[in-house]
Amino acid sequence: MNSRKKSKKFILLLITIAFLCLFIKHRITLYKSKELTFAVEHYFTSSILMNPKLYNIYSLYVKFSDGNIAVIEVYGLENKPPHRQVKYKVFAEKSYAGYWKIKKSVIMS
């Protein structure tokens, strides 16, 4: 019986540590998203929301930005073979807390 309680406590501790690590990682990513280039790079290379993801970003070109809204052109390689070059037009908006959010991305080529 004592062994069972210890294993349950250990599993609960591992789950708590895992959630804490995920929360800290999320907060760091959110903090870094105050910079427009990081937000765009993260969205296109690491985000689970972007499909297809980009393997590499060659360049980011800010076409327009007034501090709250930005239009960016992104050039890069697709993550899936045959890794063709693609160009996206990205529309980003700054939240009330100062974090950049990608509102829309349109493939240009």
Secondary structure, 3 states (H helix, E strand, C coil): CHHHHHHHHHHHHHHHHHHHHHHHHHHHHHHHCCCHHHHHHHHHHCCCCCCCCEEEEEEEEEEEECCCEEEEEEEEEECCCCCCEEEEEEEEEECCCCCEEEEEEEECC
